[in-house]
Amino acid sequence: MNNPYNQKAAYRKTQVETASPEALILMLYDGALKFMGQTEIAFAANDIEQISNLLLRVQAIFAELMTALDKEKGGEIAVNLERLYVFFLEKLGDANVKKDIAPMLEIKPLVQNLRNTWELAMQRHQNAAPATPPRPRLNVAV
């Protein structure tokens, strides 16, 4: 009998492996927000171990987003995103060390705005993409 957890993990793995780089970034933002929400629940339950684990996962996501930045192509935007990610990492570190939810809650709306902006940019890019050019016809005399 198939384990539902294994099926879900396999589906998620396939989803990640087949996603475009843009979609992967959106997935990372979604993951960060998901873990931030779970961290709020862990704070309410005063589950110190869970708080620490979840905040470390969010930090790992922002570290991954930092490594994905291409400062050559992205220019000033990439540099500013890097600064923002460093700020997020500092706030998440403060929340974890002090076991204080406030620094995380301070950045959560910023993360949500980044995520929404990224999704909008993806949609606009898709809408602006040129239509697939028609296939050239072969002019073959038979």
C-alpha positions as MATLAB code, in Angstrom:
seq = 'MNNPYNQKAAYRKTQVETASPEALILMLYDGALKFMGQTEIAFAANDIEQISNLLLRVQAIFAELMTALDKEKGGEIAVNLERLYVFFLEKLGDANVKKDIAPMLEIKPLVQNLRNTWELAMQRHQNAAPATPPRPRLNVAV';
ca = [
       0.000    0.000    0.000;
       1.369    3.442   -0.922;
       2.172    5.809    1.900;
       0.349    9.156    1.351;
       3.357   11.019    2.756;
       5.652    9.395    0.170;
       3.207   10.272   -2.599;
       3.057   13.885   -1.452;
       6.855   14.082   -1.220;
       7.224   12.567   -4.696;
       4.699   15.031   -6.112;
       6.510   17.957   -4.465;
       9.867   16.721   -5.795;
       8.472   16.485   -9.327;
       6.884   19.908   -8.985;
      10.212   21.456   -7.968;
      12.232   19.599  -10.605;
       9.939   20.695  -13.443;
       9.331   24.288  -12.328;
      10.819   27.285  -14.085;
      13.392   29.330  -12.147;
      10.750   32.030  -11.686;
       8.250   29.536  -10.268;
      10.911   28.164   -7.911;
      11.434   31.625   -6.440;
       7.688   31.944   -5.902;
       7.717   28.529   -4.189;
      10.514   29.722   -1.894;
       8.540   32.818   -0.911;
       5.477   30.625   -0.309;
       7.561   28.265    1.821;
       8.954   31.135    3.885;
       5.444   32.445    4.547;
       4.160   28.959    5.370;
       6.936   28.391    7.910;
       6.417   31.871    9.363;
       2.749   31.006    9.914;
       3.740   27.734   11.578;
       6.215   29.668   13.717;
       3.387   31.883   14.972;
       1.527   28.737   16.051;
       4.673   27.398   17.748;
       5.084   30.694   19.616;
       1.459   30.484   20.783;
       2.150   26.948   22.037;
       5.501   28.048   23.534;
       7.170   25.170   21.673;
      10.770   26.397   21.825;
      12.250   23.557   19.771;
       9.678   23.973   17.015;
      10.182   27.759   17.006;
      13.897   27.291   16.510;
      13.516   24.662   13.783;
      10.977   26.686   11.815;
      12.938   29.932   12.027;
      16.025   28.089   10.797;
      14.014   26.816    7.829;
      12.898   30.348    6.967;
      16.502   31.544    7.264;
      17.620   28.741    4.940;
      15.074   29.888    2.366;
      16.390   33.444    2.399;
      19.961   32.175    2.212;
      18.930   30.186   -0.867;
      17.239   33.234   -2.394;
      20.448   35.192   -1.842;
      22.486   32.603   -3.717;
      20.021   32.762   -6.622;
      20.631   36.482   -7.155;
      22.500   37.380  -10.332;
      24.001   40.801   -9.693;
      25.329   41.069  -13.239;
      21.918   40.657  -14.853;
      19.885   42.003  -11.954;
      21.986   45.075  -11.290;
      20.645   47.441   -8.671;
      17.523   45.357   -8.063;
      19.610   42.297   -7.181;
      21.831   44.363   -4.874;
      18.782   45.792   -3.104;
      17.198   42.356   -2.784;
      20.412   41.060   -1.245;
      20.295   43.867    1.327;
      16.675   43.045    2.071;
      17.433   39.341    2.471;
      20.308   40.155    4.850;
      17.880   42.305    6.861;
      15.399   39.403    6.938;
      18.109   37.011    8.087;
      19.099   39.384   10.901;
      15.488   39.763   12.069;
      14.895   36.014   11.941;
      18.110   35.442   13.874;
      16.981   37.941   16.513;
      13.602   36.210   16.778;
      15.306   32.859   17.229;
      17.961   33.917   19.715;
      15.593   35.998   21.841;
      12.608   33.684   21.309;
      10.634   36.824   20.497;
       8.058   36.789   17.709;
       8.165   40.570   17.114;
      11.149   40.665   14.716;
       9.586   37.962   12.556;
       6.210   39.697   12.532;
       7.975   42.905   11.522;
       9.249   41.365    8.284;
       6.318   39.088    7.445;
       4.333   41.787    5.568;
       7.462   42.660    3.593;
       7.894   39.025    2.604;
       4.214   38.853    1.610;
       4.617   41.992   -0.525;
       7.733   40.567   -2.207;
       5.909   37.339   -2.941;
       2.887   39.131   -4.407;
       5.078   41.451   -6.462;
       7.037   38.493   -7.820;
       3.827   36.699   -8.782;
       2.540   39.822  -10.543;
       5.835   40.221  -12.413;
       5.614   36.589  -13.535;
       2.065   37.122  -14.809;
       3.006   40.286  -16.671;
       6.019   38.572  -18.198;
       3.854   35.688  -19.390;
       1.292   38.085  -20.861;
       4.020   40.113  -22.592;
       5.781   37.083  -24.022;
       5.505   36.995  -27.780;
       3.243   34.386  -29.236;
       4.910   31.311  -30.603;
       5.845   32.145  -34.178;
       4.171   30.029  -36.806;
       6.165   27.109  -38.080;
       7.712   27.793  -41.439;
       6.147   25.882  -44.233;
       8.310   23.716  -46.312;
       8.087   24.534  -49.953;
       8.648   21.117  -51.334;
       7.566   20.146  -54.784;
       6.580   16.549  -54.993;
];
